């Protein structure tokens, strides 16, 4: 299968909840992650083109948990295979260098 994305993505094999930083509510969990964006599994459909400030935790290159904060825009959404769940693709529009380094470290060599 050919990969047409700008950056390869790595699947999350553990539950990584993602919080809407404006409301404090969990918006979903990471399905996969890249240096440019992420796929979330959500319990509610996301409005087309919606903007969010999201936060989640990853283990950094030193083995310590680090809170990541990103500004994102919804690029697409669709029904998931499980009734009542949705997939939503987000593109990062704002991320600090430190948080991007942590994501890149987490991605590693992209071997699942």
Secondary structure as UniProt FT lines:
FT   STRAND          10..11
FT   STRAND          17..20
FT   TURN            21..23
FT   STRAND          26..33
FT   STRAND          37..42
FT   TURN            48..49
FT   STRAND          51..59
FT   TURN            61..62
FT   STRAND          65..79
FT   TURN            83..84
FT   STRAND          86..95
FT   HELIX           97..107
FT   TURN            108..109
//
